[in-house]
Amino acid sequence: MGLHRLGKDKDFEEDKIYSFDFENKHIIVVKKKGKYYALEGICTHEYADLGYGILTEDVIVCPLHLSQFDIYTGKVLNPPAERDLKKYNVKVIEEEVFVEL
């Protein structure tokens, strides 16, 4: 557990999905209205990389079977997925972005 550097704040575009791997975890990060949201990066229905998903408004859509998840909370919004995505804390420290795992 601890903080893992993702990069410089200025290098992240709004409304774009970024993928990272730390401590045997695959996570996705989205910058929305200047805030960062980090979630488990593998769909909870079947193994699908949400880094290749579609971001629409406040929802990430799985590229495999189209399950949808709220990017702010990780809450599953429709089947076939039934389990929420795990959410991780993101911190910006002196213009550097970190995720807490």
Secondary structure, 3 states (H helix, E strand, C coil): CCEEEEEEHHHCCECCEEEEEECCEEEEEEEECCEEEEEECECCCCCCEHHHCEEECCEEECCCCCCEEECCCCCEEECCCCCCCCEEEEEEECCEEEEEC
